[in-house]
Amino acid sequence: MDYDRIDARILEIVQKNNRLTSDVIGEMAGLSATACQRRLKRLRSEGIIEADVSIVSAKAVGRPIQMLVLVSLERERSDIIDKFKKAIKSSVEVVNGFYVTGDADFLLYITACTMEDYEQFTRRFFYENSDIKGFKTMVIMDRVKTGFAIPIEPPSED
């Protein structure tokens, strides 16, 4: 996946605000709107831009309880890992899930309406899964920074 300096500028712009029109993005990047649209289409089709999303306040939509959960599996077999990844993807409570190295196998970001709802989730999602050795919950006290922006380094010109 190659990108040039102009693509890097477009990526910086859309990470800050993906609601800008191609006219505005093009003007900021030194392109016509049509050229900007072509580049955006290519960046999406090549998977450099994975998704265009809005960050929603969990609290504003009635899910004020937020947790980070470290999950350890009983065994690290590919079928067990794949099955747990599938469970993560199908759970609406799990906002983000990461397969990680270190003391745990997975790190999950989970939201809930109440602690009682989270308890019910843990019974259903963790305790009923015999492949899970254990999990450790950390309740988020304050969301200090939220986003998905990746630092973009313009490619070196050879």
FIPA-419338 format. One record per residue: residue number from 1; x, y, z of N, C-alpha, C, O in turn. Coordinates in steps of 0.05 Angstrom, whole numbers, m for minus. Layout:
# residues N
ATOM   drenba       nu       nv       nw      cau      cav      caw       cu       cv       cw       ou       ov       ow
ATOM      NUM        X        Y        Z        X        Y        Z        X        Y        Z        X        Y        Z
...
***
This chain:
# residues 158
ATOM   drenba       nu       nv       nw      cau      cav      caw       cu       cv       cw       ou       ov       ow
ATOM        1       17      m23        0        0        0        0       18       25        0       30       32       20
ATOM        2       19       38      m23       35       62      m25       18       86      m23       m5       87      m32
ATOM        3       30      107      m12       17      133      m12       39      154      m14       61      150       m6
ATOM        4       31      177      m25       51      199      m29       45      221       m9       28      219        9
ATOM        5       60      243      m12       57      266        6       29      278        6       18      286       27
ATOM        6       16      279      m18      m11      290      m20      m31      271       m6      m48      280        9
ATOM        7      m27      245      m10      m44      226        5      m41      229       35      m60      228       50
ATOM        8      m16      233       44      m10      237       72      m25      261       83      m37      260      105
ATOM        9      m25      283       67      m40      307       75      m70      301       77      m83      310       96
ATOM       10      m81      287       57     m109      280       57     m116      264       82     m136      268       95
ATOM       11      m98      244       88     m103      227      112     m103      244      138     m119      239      155
ATOM       12      m84      263      140      m84      280      163     m111      296      166     m122      298      187
ATOM       13     m120      306      143     m145      322      143     m169      306      151     m185      314      168
ATOM       14     m173      282      138     m197      267      143     m197      254      171     m218      248      182
ATOM       15     m173      250      183     m173      240      210     m183      260      230     m194      253      251
ATOM       16     m179      286      224     m189      307      242     m218      313      237     m233      319      256
ATOM       17     m227      311      212     m256      316      206     m263      302      179     m256      312      158
ATOM       18     m276      280      181     m283      265      157     m309      274      144     m319      262      125
ATOM       19     m321      296      155     m345      307      144     m340      329      124     m359      340      112
ATOM       20     m315      336      120     m309      357      100     m315      347       72     m312      324       66
ATOM       21     m322      366       55     m328      358       27     m301      354       12     m280      363       21
ATOM       22     m303      341      m11     m279      338      m28     m269      364      m37     m244      367      m41
ATOM       23     m286      384      m41     m277      411      m48     m259      422      m27     m237      433      m33
ATOM       24     m267      421       m2     m252      432       21     m226      416       25     m204      428       28
ATOM       25     m228      390       25     m204      373       29     m184      378        6     m160      381       11
ATOM       26     m194      379      m19     m177      384      m42     m163      411      m39     m139      413      m45
ATOM       27     m178      432      m31     m166      458      m28     m144      458       m7     m123      470      m11
ATOM       28     m149      444       15     m129      442       37     m104      426       28      m82      431       38
ATOM       29     m109      407       10      m87      390        1      m74      398      m26      m55      387      m35
ATOM       30      m86      420      m37      m75      430      m63      m84      414      m87      m69      410     m106
ATOM       31     m109      404      m86     m120      388     m108     m147      398     m117     m160      414     m102
ATOM       32     m156      390     m140     m183      395     m148     m201      376     m133     m192      355     m123
ATOM       33     m227      381     m131     m246      364     m118     m246      336     m131     m248      316     m117
ATOM       34     m245      335     m157     m246      310     m171     m221      293     m165     m223      269     m160
ATOM       35     m198      305     m166     m173      291     m160     m174      281     m131     m164      259     m125
ATOM       36     m184      297     m113     m186      290      m85     m205      266      m82     m199      247      m67
ATOM       37     m228      266      m95     m247      243      m94     m233      218     m104     m237      197      m92
ATOM       38     m218      220     m126     m204      196     m136     m184      185     m116     m183      161     m112
ATOM       39     m169      203     m103     m150      194      m83     m164      181      m59     m155      161      m49
ATOM       40     m185      194      m49     m201      183      m27     m211      155      m34     m210      136      m17
ATOM       41     m222      152      m58     m232      126      m66     m210      105      m66     m215       82      m58
ATOM       42     m186      112      m76     m164       93      m77     m155       87      m48     m149       64      m42
ATOM       43     m152      107      m31     m144      102       m4     m163       83       11     m155       67       27
ATOM       44     m189       86        5     m209       67       17     m207       40        5     m208       20       19
ATOM       45     m205       38      m22     m204       12      m35     m179       m4      m28     m180      m29      m27
ATOM       46     m157       10      m23     m132       m4      m15     m131      m10       15     m112      m22       24
ATOM       47     m151       m1       30     m152       m7       58     m135       11       76     m131        6       99
ATOM       48     m124       33       64     m109       52       80     m129       67       98     m123       71      121
ATOM       49     m152       75       87     m174       85      103     m192       61      107     m205       51       89
ATOM       50     m194       52      132     m210       28      139     m239       34      142     m256       18      135
ATOM       51     m246       57      153     m274       64      159     m276       94      164     m257      107      171
ATOM       52     m300      104      159     m307      131      166     m328      130      188     m350      120      184
ATOM       53     m321      139      212     m338      135      235     m342      161      250     m328      181      247
ATOM       54     m362      161      267     m367      183      286     m362      171      314     m370      149      320
ATOM       55     m349      187      331     m345      178      359     m369      187      375     m373      212      378
ATOM       56     m383      169      386     m408      174      401     m402      173      431     m387      155      440
ATOM       57     m412      191      446     m409      191      475     m426      168      487     m450      168      485
ATOM       58     m412      149      500     m426      127      513     m445      137      534     m468      127      537
ATOM       59     m437      157      549     m454      168      570     m479      181      559     m501      177      570
ATOM       60     m476      195      536     m499      209      524     m520      189      514     m544      196      512
ATOM       61     m512      165      507     m532      145      497     m539      124      517     m548      103      510
ATOM       62     m535      131      543     m544      114      564     m526       90      571     m536       71      583
ATOM       63     m501       92      564     m482       70      571     m458       82      586     m436       81      577
ATOM       64     m463       94      610     m442      109      624     m421       92      637     m399      102      644
ATOM       65     m426       66      641     m406       48      653     m388       38      631     m397       25      612
ATOM       66     m362       44      634     m342       36      614     m320       21      628     m311       29      649
ATOM       67     m311       m1      616     m291      m18      628     m270      m26      607     m275      m28      584
ATOM       68     m246      m30      617     m225      m45      602     m223      m72      616     m220      m73      640
ATOM       69     m224      m93      600     m224     m120      612     m201     m136      599     m200     m139      574
ATOM       70     m184     m147      616     m163     m165      607     m173     m193      609     m184     m202      630
ATOM       71     m171     m208      587     m182     m236      586     m160     m255      581     m144     m252      562
ATOM       72     m158     m276      597     m139     m298      593     m154     m323      585     m174     m331      598
ATOM       73     m144     m337      565     m157     m362      556     m143     m385      569     m120     m384      578
ATOM       74     m158     m408      572     m146     m432      584     m123     m443      568     m102     m449      579
ATOM       75     m127     m444      541     m106     m454      523     m104     m435      499     m124     m424      491
ATOM       76      m80     m433      489      m77     m416      465      m76     m435      440      m54     m441      430
ATOM       77      m99     m443      432     m102     m458      407     m116     m441      387     m133     m425      394
ATOM       78     m109     m444      362     m120     m426      341     m151     m428      340     m164     m408      335
ATOM       79     m162     m452      344     m191     m454      342     m205     m439      366     m226     m427      362
ATOM       80     m192     m440      389     m203     m426      413     m201     m396      409     m219     m381      415
ATOM       81     m178     m387      399     m174     m359      394     m194     m348      373     m206     m327      377
ATOM       82     m197     m364      351     m216     m356      330     m244     m355      341     m260     m337      333
ATOM       83     m252     m374      357     m279     m374      369     m283     m350      387     m305     m338      386
ATOM       84     m263     m343      402     m266     m320      420     m267     m294      404     m282     m275      410
ATOM       85     m251     m292      383     m252     m268      365     m280     m265      353     m290     m243      352
ATOM       86     m292     m287      346     m319     m286      334     m339     m277      356     m357     m261      349
ATOM       87     m336     m286      380     m354     m278      402     m351     m248      407     m371     m234      411
ATOM       88     m327     m237      406     m322     m209      410     m336     m193      388     m351     m174      394
ATOM       89     m333     m201      363     m345     m187      340     m376     m187      342     m388     m168      332
ATOM       90     m387     m208      353     m417     m209      354     m429     m197      378     m454     m196      381
ATOM       91     m413     m187      397     m423     m176      422     m426     m145      419     m406     m132      414
ATOM       92     m450     m135      423     m454     m106      421     m441      m91      445     m434      m68      442
ATOM       93     m438     m105      467     m426      m92      491     m397      m87      487     m386      m68      499
ATOM       94     m384     m103      471     m355     m100      466     m351      m80      444     m358      m85      420
ATOM       95     m341      m56      451     m337      m35      431     m311      m39      416     m311      m36      391
ATOM       96     m290      m47      430     m264      m52      417     m253      m78      429     m256      m82      453
ATOM       97     m240      m94      413     m227     m118      423     m200     m121      410     m197     m118      386
ATOM       98     m180     m128      426     m153     m131      416     m141     m157      425     m143     m165      449
ATOM       99     m129     m172      407     m113     m196      414      m85     m186      420      m72     m174      403
ATOM      100      m75     m191      444      m51     m178      454      m30     m198      464      m36     m222      468
ATOM      101       m6     m188      468       15     m204      481       16     m195      510        4     m175      518
ATOM      102       30     m210      527       34     m203      555       19     m221      573       15     m245      568
ATOM      103       10     m210      596       m3     m226      616      m31     m236      609      m40     m256      619
ATOM      104      m44     m222      590      m71     m230      581      m70     m237      552      m51     m230      538
ATOM      105      m92     m249      542      m93     m256      514     m109     m235      498     m103     m230      475
ATOM      106     m129     m222      511     m145     m202      498     m149     m178      517     m149     m181      541
ATOM      107     m153     m155      505     m161     m131      519     m186     m121      506     m187     m117      482
ATOM      108     m207     m118      522     m233     m109      512     m241      m83      524     m236      m77      548
ATOM      109     m254      m66      508     m267      m41      518     m297      m47      516     m308      m51      495
ATOM      110     m309      m46      539     m338      m53      542     m353      m30      554     m343      m16      572
ATOM      111     m378      m27      545     m396       m7      557     m421      m21      568     m428      m43      558
ATOM      112     m433       m9      589     m457      m20      600     m474        3      611     m465       24      616
ATOM      113     m500       m3      613     m519       17      624     m515       19      655     m516       41      666
ATOM      114     m512       m4      668     m509       m4      697     m489      m26      704     m482      m43      687
ATOM      115     m480      m26      729     m462      m48      738     m477      m75      738     m465      m96      733
ATOM      116     m503      m74      743     m519      m99      742     m519     m110      714     m517     m134      710
ATOM      117     m522      m92      694     m520     m102      666     m493     m114      660     m491     m134      646
ATOM      118     m472     m101      670     m445     m112      665     m442     m140      679     m430     m158      668
ATOM      119     m453     m142      703     m452     m168      716     m466     m190      700     m456     m212      697
ATOM      120     m490     m183      689     m504     m203      671     m487     m209      647     m486     m232      638
ATOM      121     m474     m189      635     m457     m193      612     m434     m213      620     m428     m231      605
ATOM      122     m421     m208      643     m399     m225      651     m408     m254      654     m393     m273      647
ATOM      123     m431     m258      666     m442     m286      669     m445     m299      642     m437     m322      638
ATOM      124     m457     m284      623     m463     m295      597     m438     m298      580     m434     m319      567
ATOM      125     m421     m278      580     m398     m277      561     m373     m291      572     m359     m304      556
ATOM      126     m368     m289      597     m343     m300      609     m348     m326      623     m335     m346      617
ATOM      127     m366     m326      643     m369     m350      660     m380     m374      645     m374     m397      652
ATOM      128     m397     m369      625     m408     m392      610     m389     m402      588     m396     m421      574
ATOM      129     m366     m390      585     m347     m398      565     m324     m414      579     m308     m402      593
ATOM      130     m324     m440      575     m304     m457      588     m275     m452      578     m256     m462      591
ATOM      131     m272     m438      556     m245     m432      546     m232     m408      560     m209     m403      555
ATOM      132     m247     m395      577     m236     m371      590     m225     m379      618     m240     m390      634
ATOM      133     m200     m374      622     m187     m380      648     m195     m359      669     m200     m365      692
ATOM      134     m195     m333      660     m202     m312      678     m203     m285      664     m194     m283      641
ATOM      135     m213     m265      678     m214     m238      667     m211     m218      690     m219     m224      713
ATOM      136     m200     m195      683     m196     m174      703     m208     m149      692     m202     m140      670
ATOM      137     m227     m137      708     m241     m113      699     m229      m88      712     m224      m87      736
ATOM      138     m225      m68      696     m216      m41      705     m238      m22      697     m243      m18      673
ATOM      139     m251       m9      716     m272       10      710     m259       37      702     m241       46      716
ATOM      140     m268       48      680     m257       74      671     m270       96      687     m294       99      688
ATOM      141     m253      112      700     m263      134      716     m268      159      699     m287      174      703
ATOM      142     m250      164      680     m252      188      663     m239      182      636     m216      172      635
ATOM      143     m253      188      615     m242      184      588     m226      210      581     m238      231      576
ATOM      144     m200      208      581     m183      230      579     m179      238      549     m178      262      542
ATOM      145     m177      218      532     m172      223      503     m186      201      488     m185      177      495
ATOM      146     m200      209      467     m214      189      450     m208      196      421     m208      219      413
ATOM      147     m203      176      405     m199      180      377     m186      156      364     m180      136      377
ATOM      148     m183      158      338     m170      137      323     m148      148      305     m138      134      288
ATOM      149     m141      173      308     m121      186      291      m94      173      294      m84      171      317
ATOM      150      m82      166      272      m55      154      271      m36      176      261      m43      189      242
ATOM      151      m13      179      274        6      199      263       14      190      234       22      168      230
ATOM      152       12      209      216       19      203      188       46      215      181       50      239      183
ATOM      153       64      198      173       90      207      164       90      208      133       85      188      120
ATOM      154       95      231      122       97      232       93      119      215       84      140      214       97
ATOM      155      116      201       62      138      183       52      162      200       44      159      223       35
ATOM      156      185      188       48      209      203       40      211      203       10      204      184       m4
ATOM      157      221      225        0      224      228      m29      252      218      m37      272      229      m29
ATOM      158      253      197      m52      278      185      m61      287      196      m87      308      189      m97
***
